[in-house]
Amino acid sequence: MSVLAADKRFDITVPVAVIGAGACGLIAALAAHDAGADVVVFERDAVPRGSTALSSGFIPAAGTRYQRARGVKDSPALLLKDIQHKSHGQSDAVLADLVANESGPTIEWLADKHGIEFVLVDGFLYPGHSVLRMHAHPRRTGEALMGALLDAVNRAGIDIVTEAHVVDLYSDPDGRVRGFSCLRPDGTREEIGCDALVFACNGYGGNIEMLRRHIPEMAEALYFGHVGNQGDAVRWGEALGGVALDMGAYQGHGSVAAPHNILITWALMMEGGFQINAAGARFSNEHLGYSEQAVAVLAQPGGIAWCIYDSRIHALGGDFEDYRHAEAAGAIRQADDIETLAAIINVPVAVLSETVAAVARYCRGDADPFGRDFIGKPALTPPYYAVRVTGALFHTQGGLAIDKTGRVLSADGTPLPNLFAGGGAARGVSGPAVWGYLSGNGLLTAVTLGRIAGSSAAQLSKT
Ligand SMILES: Cc1cc2nc3c(=O)[nH]c(=O)nc-3n(C[C@H](O)[C@H](O)[C@H](O)COP(=O)(O)OP(=O)(O)OC[C@H]3O[C@@H](n4cnc5c(N)ncnc54)[C@H](O)[C@@H]3O)c2cc1C
């Protein structure tokens, strides 16, 4: 994994090359194609999936026709406010403003120009969002989103070269990328030249050395994202003179069924469920966000918590494919009364009874010592449900600094000649740490910055 001098002949040269075929890369390719450039995507896996296919596929976007049709009043300004409120005002101002403004038009462009179906996700609000604004494929999975994007790329006639692991870049002394080398499964290499290059190869969640350096608290935790995300963009970008920022930021999740390793939707917590530890006691305000809850759960004995809820909330969980899989796998426990539940999950019955009774009082108006607002949600009623969960790392949010056109920047703010980045390869909009992650910031930047980077790379390749 190096950046080498560009003193070589390339097998072929393409105007725009994209490294990585997740949401960011596929959308960058669609945008470059729409802007009139020949574009080729290079992907290390045999079947493009990335973290995008592992995700829930929920994309926040403001001011869309899907929202208007449902009477939801939203605006880029309100999304920007929510992004900055979550990160305590520490999201990069230019990037946050850019993605908030471009989110709605990008969703409508994907629908209108590329035939991708979206629905507005309803039933509950994700932590930190003022209004319903999650847009998803009707199947509400990242797998379905990836399928729809791959179909669109195929319809557009864009080539994706799979099993093409990009291992080295070739550049001029001024940082202009001339091409790169792909390692093929049989050990041979192909040397590809390019006029403009888009990094869409996500972050460093799969690279334990980089995690130890930048996010030590999650280095030994369960990594739930795509293993191919090895931090290549950051390492190459820095070697070319770019700067990586907010490297301590990431999306964690405090609700991955253990030992089943299945995501349990945070909708359970937003609609009145809560988490307890092995002693039967709550330990946090679950509504601060599922991302920072990863750290809170991992701090409990055994790094384990139980999500506690009732049949009303269980029915809501059934809207999610992952939850149905967890139920089929036997992860969801059910009991007719607190005594039986305490026995099944092996927590002290007296403590669990008092925890459930206290939450019922908070629903009636008593103040929760952790500061969560339970008002408006009914107290739990039997039968009760529980699922054992742990905290996990989903993806990293730090990355290469970029300008409004998606171009990678050096530390003094000078753009690199022909290098662009988006999604997990670029700096996100979550500030410097885990608590800054507003639900959906991952796909928000993959989708909007993918479009911007692809379109800008196409313009540059034509000059
Ligand atoms: C379980 C889970 C649930 C999530 N749910 C949501 C959600 O609902 N909403 C949301 O906003 N975010 C969610 N996220 C985060 C979201 O998945 C990511 O932010 C997003 O998918 C990043 O997209 P990307 O295109 O940048 O990266 P990816 O989708 O990971 O694509 C990167 C691609 O680059 C390839 N690659 C890497 N290095 C190389 C190389 N050297 N050469 C060639 N190819 C390479 C990889 O193989 C991969 O296919 C979730 C994440 C997880 C793990």
The ligand as a Gaussian input file, in Angstrom:
#p B3LYP/6-31G(d) Opt

LIG

0 1
 C      -24.904000      -2.577000      10.639000
 C      -24.810000      -1.182000      10.075000
 C      -25.966000      -0.420000       9.931000
 C      -25.888000       0.873000       9.421000
 N      -27.044000       1.558000       9.182000
 C      -26.974000       2.801000       8.649000
 C      -28.153000       3.521000       8.320000
 O      -29.283000       3.021000       8.416000
 N      -28.028000       4.801000       7.884000
 C      -26.797000       5.364000       7.696000
 O      -26.738000       6.531000       7.322000
 N      -25.659000       4.682000       7.910000
 C      -25.714000       3.413000       8.362000
 N      -24.562000       2.713000       8.545000
 C      -23.294000       3.299000       8.065000
 C      -23.215000       3.127000       6.518000
 O      -23.321000       1.767000       6.214000
 C      -21.899000       3.689000       5.966000
 O      -21.696000       4.995000       6.450000
 C      -21.964000       3.733000       4.427000
 O      -22.410000       2.512000       3.916000
 C      -20.601000       4.093000       3.853000
 O      -20.684000       3.992000       2.445000
 P      -19.363000       3.981000       1.581000
 O      -19.783000       3.860000       0.163000
 O      -18.497000       5.112000       1.989000
 O      -18.582000       2.649000       2.034000
 P      -18.887000       1.103000       1.767000
 O      -20.322000       0.838000       1.528000
 O      -18.241000       0.341000       2.867000
 O      -18.117000       0.808000       0.408000
 C      -16.701000       0.851000       0.345000
 C      -16.239000      -0.169000      -0.679000
 O      -14.849000       0.058000      -0.952000
 C      -14.234000      -1.197000      -1.164000
 N      -12.790000      -1.030000      -0.972000
 C      -12.137000      -0.677000       0.166000
 N      -10.822000      -0.578000      -0.061000
 C      -10.620000      -0.876000      -1.375000
 C       -9.461000      -0.962000      -2.210000
 N       -8.220000      -0.718000      -1.758000
 N       -9.622000      -1.318000      -3.528000
 C      -10.872000      -1.563000      -4.012000
 N      -12.004000      -1.505000      -3.261000
 C      -11.875000      -1.158000      -1.963000
 C      -14.905000      -2.089000      -0.120000
 O      -14.749000      -3.459000      -0.469000
 C      -16.352000      -1.603000      -0.184000
 O      -17.110000      -2.354000      -1.111000
 C      -24.616000       1.421000       9.063000
 C      -23.455000       0.656000       9.212000
 C      -23.538000      -0.643000       9.700000
 C      -22.273000      -1.450000       9.817000

